[in-house]
Each structure stands twice: as C-alpha cells, then as structure tokens.
Amino acid sequence: MKAIQVDTTQADRPLIWQETAEPVCGPEEVLVDIYTAALNRADLAQRAGNYPPPPGASEIIGMEMAGKIAQIGEKVSGWKVGDRVCALLPGGGYAERVTVPQQMLMPIPPGWSYEQAGALPEVYLTAFVNLYLEANLQPGESALIHGGASGVGTAAIQLLKATGNPVFVTAGSDDKCAACVKLGADLAINYKQEDFAEKVRAFTNDAGVDVILDIVGADYMARNLSLLKLKGRIVFIALLGGSQAQVDLSQLQRRRARLIGSLLRSRSLAEKIAIKEQFMARFGSLLEDGTLQPVIDSVYPITQANEAHQHMAENRNIGKIVLKIRPE
C-alpha cells in the first residue's frame, strides 16, 4: 500500500506519498480501506519531530479516518466487510489502509460523505471529553472556547449549542468570528483586534465563565484566570502560546478553581473506547439527524498533503482540512 512518509533528510521535512508495508489485521481488529483522513495540528508537530506517536502506534501521521471495512479479524462481531466506518486513531491515517480495534469503530451516519466522516472523530471526541468529562460541564454553565474556528472549536460550538450551554469564542479574523456566530456562538471575539477578557466581562456583566477550553497556555493564563466564576475550570488541550506561566494561586483559592491538563492521543485504548461510547450514547442521535455536522474548510488529494499542511500552518482554515485518499 501507499502512505505518507516524512523525508527527514530535508530541512522542511516534506511529505512523500510512497509504498510502505501494509498493516496486519489482528483477531479483534478490522482492516479498513481509507477514503479520507483529516488534518489536526498535532500532525504538524509530528511531522516536525516534536510529537511522536504513542508506543506501539503506527509511525504514519494521521489521527482519524473514514473508509470501508476490507477485512475482519476472527474475533470481530457486529461488523462486516463493506461497512462504512470512521475512527479515531493513534496514528496511520495518511495511508491507503489501517487496522482499527473493533471497539473504536463508529458507523458513518446515513447520507454522509467520506469527507464529512473523516472530519468527525478527532474533533468531536476532543471537544466532548474535555468539556463534558474533564470539565464536567453542567446544564446552564457557560464556556469560552479559544480557537473557535478550528476543527475542535467548531465541534465544541455545535455540542454546546445542542446542550443549551452559553458559548463564547475567540478567533483570529472577522470572517472566522462570523462563521462561529453562524454556528451558534453567543459571542465571538477577534483576539487580534480586541481584548477577549474585557469583551467577555462586558458581555456577561462581569459574571465571567464556568469553563475555558484553552489552546494557548501561558500567554492567556492571567486573563483566563480573571474570567473564571466560582468553581471555574480551565482545560488545556494545547500550548501554542507557551508552557511556562506564573499563576496567582490566591485566585485559584478564592475561586476554588481547577486547572486541568488533557491529551487524547496518549490515553489507553480502554479510555478511548469509553470516551467514544459515552459520546455516541449522548450525541449519536444528533449525528444521525444532521444536527451535528463537521465544518469542512477544504479537501486536498493525498498527493497534495504538503499544501494541506501549509494551509493549516498559516491558520487559514475555518473547520477541518480533509485529505482524499481514494475516490468513492
């Protein structure tokens, strides 16, 4: 089969579509012919050599895919060859085929394209686990989402709208802010032009927010803390603005607040299965009826993976960037 390989001999570490060994299907796994994969910012970090896959995972970049089952292991039940599926992966998505534990499979909703399905697993499961499990978001509580126009951000807006939670977002352009409001955000702030903390305080009459989903880290720490309500929570899912920050611990004490670090990729298979099952139990029907749908920014053929990565690196996307690997 073919897969994307990183040419580490060149300074820009280009992505090359070339022959590689085909994965071997285990007894409780299925082999999937991949039709689409989707980009995540972690893919750029892995390409740069800064985010290796978990032990035992494929070295091939790609943390989600959609495709059709080509082979089933001898202990697999409930799935058959030809079923359309998507799945979260620890690696291996930028390829023609991948093996997936049967418990991690998600059926592609009726009427969905492979482009839509390939953009589903990573962002919805990330938003779900961090908002509803890690932060234990309660009915009526509000959330501030940094990077509202990203894949995770657009998924989070839809989930929060579906559960009736007020949602505020930051984004880097007026167009991105408008897209977030169209999705259901109650407030969208262009962080390049306005101070998000001041805007949130004004919008909430100084009440602040209950939960913050943060991708920035150090650069936003002080302002994030200043916005937390009593028993507020900040969940860090990326650290694009630095990992070292000074924290006023007295603010944590007064607010009885919590800082929560979170990664999805490095969790055990058992944890990921539990997260997927809880997500499907709570939101599966909203996938079926079309209430939840990934926002697709652009679709690139797999042979243009370098251009797709550049598109993401330049922060030009609203929603997901998809790689098309084979025709439907």
Order of alpha helices (4+ residues) and beta strands (2+ residues): beta-beta-beta-alpha-beta-beta-beta-beta-alpha-alpha-beta-alpha-beta-alpha-beta-alpha-beta-alpha-beta-alpha-beta-alpha-beta-alpha-beta
